[in-house]
Amino acid sequence: MGKYYEIGGYGRDIAPVAIGSGTPKLITIVGMTGPDQTAAMEAQKTRTAYKYGASIIADVSTEGHIADFHRTIMDAVPMPLSTVPFYEIRQRAIQRDLWPGGISKGFVLDVIAEQAERGVGCMTLHATLTKDLSRQVLQRDRTIKLQARGGGFIYEYIQKTDKENPLWEYLDDILPLMSKYGVAMSLGSSFRSGTVSDNYDALCLQEQLLHSQLCARAETMGVNPMVEIGSHHRYNLIGPYVKCMKRFFNGAPLRLLGPLGTEKGLGYDHITAAICAVPAIEAGLDIITCVTRSEHIGLPDENDIRESLVAIRIAIELSLQEDTPSEKDDISFQCGLGFGSFKPQDVIDLDRALELKRLKNNGSLEGCSMCNDSCRMVLDKERS
């Protein structure tokens, strides 16, 4: 039996998002990570994500004025905002010439408290990349030694200071802050597989044992945890992997990045992810971080965001499909041929459906140019 809770945002007048309610929730990633990006550009991506069915917006900004950007995003859409606080911790420390050795406990807690007060509803903490585990990174036979960017920043901190991960060291002070403001905790997976050849190893297991401990600690302190699990797994292993993780974490909500079952779909990773999401959803996955066609290539644009959400929503439709066809399926089919009135609930991407109908049929929304006058539906309609 999975666990259920809601994510909202302190002081924000938004409808909370139910996690663990049966239908997977979708996360779209935006953020200021390069010089060519603007807050307005990312805000528009956020609006597109909202329109096409995202449940939560995740900001991964490492540049710009992060606090102002958070407010821009929250003003743009009535959706919960998820962040990675260590990105802002690191950025501020660099700006103040404190990175890495000058970061204090108070510095870390101040940033987390400020984000919570802004209305951030969920925070990803890469707390389980401990000093002990960091020593094993280079010893492992992995194609990609460390997959997560947040984990990479923590690893850099540990290597340069020879100190413990501050998120791990100060966790007993961080959790009461999160509880006070009703912030959910997403346990970041630093050692998740970066390619299907890496798949699952001892580092993954050791980190997940720590995740399991932190889930229990968080719950006793009034914080709702979710666990970030692997992103690159061979297709046949995805369903069993999710089922195993559900049992391992005692029903805690699982957040999956992707997933990707092959590296050969470069440029079409949104399609690979949608295909691979089906067995994950059937196995009980709770949250999907959407992958765009620009994954591993560059920054996604608005259309990439749109395509990623549509593809994953098709996967959800297939995964949760009832055993017998519904009237809704017949309506979608008839509308596609032009024999009914299109409604947003009948087609996952209504705008694209109408656009293609006009493009392929010389502006007409009736019939189909594939068969033209020999279309059986057209002929049957004329006889009736």
C-alpha positions in Angstrom: 0.0 0.0 0.0 1.5 3.3 -1.1 1.6 6.4 1.1 -0.4 9.5 0.3 0.2 13.2 0.9 -0.1 16.6 -0.7 2.4 19.2 -1.9 1.5 22.9 -1.9 3.5 25.9 -0.8 3.7 28.0 2.3 1.5 31.1 2.0 0.5 30.3 -1.5 -3.2 30.2 -2.6 -2.9 27.1 -4.8 -4.6 23.7 -4.9 -2.2 21.1 -3.4 -1.1 18.2 -5.6 -1.9 14.8 -4.3 1.1 12.4 -4.4 0.4 8.7 -4.2 -3.2 9.0 -5.4 -2.9 6.4 -8.1 -2.3 8.6 -11.2 1.4 9.6 -11.6 2.1 13.3 -11.2 4.4 15.0 -13.8 7.3 17.3 -13.1 8.7 19.7 -15.7 12.1 21.2 -15.2 13.0 24.8 -15.9 15.8 27.1 -14.7 18.4 29.7 -15.3 21.6 27.7 -16.1 23.2 29.6 -18.9 23.8 33.2 -20.1 21.3 33.0 -23.0 18.3 32.3 -20.7 15.9 34.9 -19.3 13.4 34.7 -16.5 10.7 35.6 -19.0 11.7 32.8 -21.3 11.6 30.2 -18.5 8.3 31.6 -17.2 6.7 31.0 -20.6 8.0 27.4 -20.6 6.3 27.1 -17.2 3.0 28.3 -18.6 3.3 25.8 -21.4 4.0 23.0 -18.9 0.9 24.0 -16.9 -1.2 24.1 -20.1 -0.1 20.6 -21.1 -0.6 18.8 -17.9 2.4 19.2 -15.6 1.6 18.9 -11.9 4.8 20.4 -10.4 7.5 22.8 -11.7 11.1 22.0 -10.7 13.6 24.8 -10.8 17.2 23.9 -11.3 18.7 27.4 -11.5 22.4 27.8 -10.8 22.7 31.3 -12.2 20.9 34.7 -12.0 18.9 35.9 -9.1 17.4 32.7 -8.0 15.0 34.2 -5.3 13.5 36.6 -7.9 13.2 33.8 -10.4 11.3 31.7 -7.9 8.8 34.5 -7.4 8.5 34.9 -11.2 7.7 31.2 -11.6 5.2 31.2 -8.7 3.4 34.3 -10.1 3.2 32.6 -13.6 1.3 29.4 -12.6 -0.7 28.1 -9.7 1.6 25.0 -9.3 3.8 23.8 -6.5 7.5 24.7 -7.0 10.2 22.2 -6.3 13.9 23.2 -5.9 17.4 22.0 -5.2 18.5 24.3 -2.3 22.1 23.4 -2.6 22.3 25.1 -6.0 21.4 28.4 -4.3 23.7 27.6 -1.3 26.6 27.1 -3.7 25.8 30.1 -5.9 25.6 32.5 -2.9 28.8 31.1 -1.4 30.6 31.7 -4.7 29.2 35.2 -4.9 30.5 35.9 -1.3 33.8 34.2 -1.8 32.8 31.5 0.7 32.9 28.4 -1.6 33.6 25.9 -0.5 35.3 26.1 2.9 33.4 29.1 4.3 29.9 27.5 4.3 28.6 27.4 7.9 25.6 25.7 9.4 23.8 29.0 9.7 24.5 29.8 6.0 22.9 26.5 4.9 19.9 26.8 7.2 19.2 30.4 6.1 18.9 29.5 2.4 16.6 26.6 3.1 14.4 28.7 5.5 14.3 31.5 2.9 13.2 29.1 0.1 10.5 27.7 2.4 9.2 31.1 3.3 9.0 32.0 -0.5 6.5 29.2 -0.9 8.7 26.4 -2.2 6.6 23.2 -1.7 9.3 20.5 -2.2 13.1 20.4 -1.9 15.5 17.9 -3.3 18.3 17.1 -0.9 21.4 15.2 -2.0 22.0 14.3 1.6 23.1 10.7 1.2 26.3 11.4 -0.7 28.3 11.1 2.5 32.0 11.6 3.0 32.3 7.8 3.3 30.5 7.1 0.0 32.4 9.8 -1.8 35.6 7.8 -1.3 34.2 5.0 -3.3 33.2 7.0 -6.4 36.4 6.7 -8.4 36.9 3.1 -7.3 33.8 1.8 -9.0 33.7 0.5 -12.5 31.1 2.9 -13.9 30.8 4.6 -17.3 29.5 7.7 -15.5 30.9 7.9 -12.0 28.4 10.5 -10.6 25.2 11.3 -12.4 23.5 14.0 -10.4 24.5 17.6 -10.8 23.5 18.3 -7.1 25.5 15.3 -6.1 28.4 16.6 -8.2 28.4 19.9 -6.2 28.3 18.0 -2.9 31.2 15.8 -4.1 33.2 18.9 -5.1 32.6 20.3 -1.6 33.7 17.1 0.2 36.8 16.8 -2.0 38.0 20.4 -1.5 37.2 20.7 2.2 37.6 17.1 3.5 34.4 17.8 5.4 31.1 15.9 5.7 28.2 16.7 3.4 26.5 19.6 5.1 23.0 18.4 4.2 23.8 15.1 5.9 25.6 16.7 8.9 22.8 19.3 9.5 19.8 17.2 8.7 18.4 17.2 12.2 18.2 21.0 11.9 17.0 21.0 8.3 14.0 18.7 8.9 12.3 20.9 11.6 12.5 23.8 9.1 10.8 21.8 6.4 8.2 20.6 8.8 7.5 24.1 10.0 6.7 25.3 6.5 5.1 22.1 5.2 7.8 21.4 2.7 8.1 17.9 1.3 11.5 16.3 0.9 12.7 14.6 -2.3 15.7 12.5 -1.5 18.1 13.1 -4.4 19.9 10.1 -5.9 23.5 11.0 -6.5 24.5 7.5 -7.6 21.6 6.7 -9.9 22.7 5.1 -13.1 23.9 7.4 -15.9 23.7 4.8 -18.7 22.0 1.5 -19.1 25.4 -0.2 -19.0 25.9 1.1 -15.4 22.4 0.0 -14.3 22.5 -0.9 -10.6 25.6 -1.4 -8.4 26.8 -1.4 -4.8 26.9 2.4 -4.6 23.2 2.6 -5.5 22.4 0.1 -2.8 24.4 1.8 -0.2 22.8 5.1 -1.0 19.3 3.6 -0.9 19.9 2.1 2.5 20.6 5.7 3.7 17.5 6.9 1.9 15.5 4.3 3.8 16.9 5.6 7.1 16.2 9.2 6.1 12.6 8.4 5.1 11.9 7.1 8.6 13.7 10.1 10.2 11.7 12.6 8.1 8.4 11.0 8.9 9.0 11.1 12.6 9.8 14.8 12.3 6.6 15.6 10.3 8.2 15.8 6.9 6.7 13.9 3.9 9.5 12.2 2.0 9.7 10.9 -1.6 12.6 9.0 -3.1 14.3 9.7 -6.4 15.2 6.5 -8.1 17.3 5.6 -11.1 17.0 7.1 -14.6 18.8 4.7 -17.0 17.7 1.0 -16.8 17.2 -1.7 -19.4 13.6 -1.9 -20.4 12.9 -5.4 -19.1 14.2 -4.3 -15.6 12.2 -1.1 -15.2 8.9 -2.7 -13.9 10.6 -5.1 -11.5 12.9 -2.3 -10.3 10.0 0.0 -9.4 8.2 -2.8 -7.6 11.3 -3.7 -5.6 11.8 0.0 -4.6 8.2 0.3 -3.5 8.7 -2.5 -1.1 12.2 -1.4 -0.1 11.0 2.1 0.9 7.8 0.8 2.6 5.4 2.5 0.1 7.1 5.9 0.1 6.3 7.8 -3.1 8.8 7.2 -5.9 10.0 9.8 -8.3 11.6 8.5 -11.5 13.8 10.6 -13.8 12.9 9.5 -17.3 13.2 6.6 -17.5 15.5 5.7 -20.4 15.9 2.1 -21.5 18.4 2.9 -24.3 21.0 5.5 -25.1 20.3 5.2 -28.9 17.3 7.5 -29.0 19.3 10.7 -28.7 17.2 13.5 -30.0 14.0 11.5 -29.3 14.5 10.8 -25.6 10.9 12.0 -24.9 9.7 9.0 -27.0 12.1 6.6 -25.3 11.0 7.9 -21.9 7.3 7.6 -22.7 7.7 4.0 -23.8 9.8 3.1 -20.8 7.4 4.9 -18.4 4.6 2.4 -19.2 6.0 -0.5 -17.1 7.1 1.9 -14.4 3.6 3.3 -14.0 2.1 -0.2 -14.1 4.4 -1.1 -11.3 3.1 1.8 -9.1 5.4 4.8 -9.9 4.1 8.0 -8.3 6.0 10.9 -9.9 7.7 11.3 -13.3 10.2 14.0 -14.1 9.6 14.5 -17.8 12.4 14.1 -20.3 12.5 16.2 -23.5 14.0 15.6 -26.9 16.8 18.0 -25.9 17.9 15.7 -23.0 21.7 15.2 -23.2 21.8 17.7 -26.2 20.9 21.2 -25.0 18.3 23.4 -23.3 14.7 22.5 -24.1 12.4 25.1 -25.8 8.6 25.5 -25.3 7.8 22.9 -28.0 10.2 20.4 -26.3 8.3 20.9 -23.1 5.0 20.4 -24.8 6.1 17.2 -26.6 7.5 15.7 -23.4 4.3 16.1 -21.5 2.1 14.9 -24.3 4.3 11.8 -24.8 4.2 10.9 -21.1 0.5 11.5 -20.8 0.0 9.0 -23.7 2.1 6.6 -21.6 -0.2 7.2 -18.6 -3.3 6.7 -20.7 -2.0 3.3 -21.9 -0.8 2.3 -18.4 -4.0 3.0 -16.7 -6.3 2.0 -19.5 -9.4 0.0 -18.6 -9.9 -3.5 -19.9 -12.8 -2.6 -22.1 -13.0 0.4 -24.5 -14.8 3.4 -23.2 -17.2 5.8 -24.9 -14.4 8.4 -24.6 -12.2 6.3 -26.9 -14.9 6.3 -29.6 -15.4 10.0 -29.3 -11.7 10.6 -29.9 -11.7 8.4 -33.0 -14.9 10.1 -34.4 -13.6 13.6 -33.7 -10.3 12.7 -35.5 -12.3 11.9 -38.6 -14.3 15.1 -38.3 -17.6 13.5 -37.3 -17.8 15.0 -33.9 -17.0 18.2 -32.0 -13.5 18.3 -30.6 -13.3 18.9 -26.8 -10.1 19.3 -24.8 -10.8 16.2 -22.7 -11.2 14.0 -25.9 -7.6 14.5 -27.2 -4.4 14.8 -25.2 -3.0 17.6 -27.4 -6.1 19.3 -29.0 -4.1 22.2 -30.5 -1.8 19.8 -32.3 -4.7 17.7 -33.5 -6.5 20.6 -35.0 -3.3 22.0 -36.5 -2.5 18.8 -38.3 -6.1 18.3 -39.5 -5.9 21.7 -41.2 -2.4 21.1 -42.5 -3.1 17.7 -43.9 -6.5 18.4 -45.3 -6.3 21.7 -47.1 -7.9 23.5 -44.2 -10.8 21.1 -43.7 -11.5 19.5 -40.4 -13.7 16.8 -41.9 -12.5 13.5 -43.3 -9.0 12.4 -43.8 -6.6 13.0 -46.7 -5.2 9.4 -46.4 -8.2 7.9 -48.1 -9.9 11.0 -49.5 -13.3 10.2 -51.1 -12.8 6.4 -50.6 -12.8 6.8 -46.8 -15.2 4.2 -45.4 -16.4 6.6 -42.7 -17.3 9.2 -45.2 -19.1 6.7 -47.4 -21.0 5.3 -44.4 -22.0 8.8 -43.3 -23.3 9.6 -46.8 -25.4 6.4 -46.8 -26.9 7.1 -43.4 
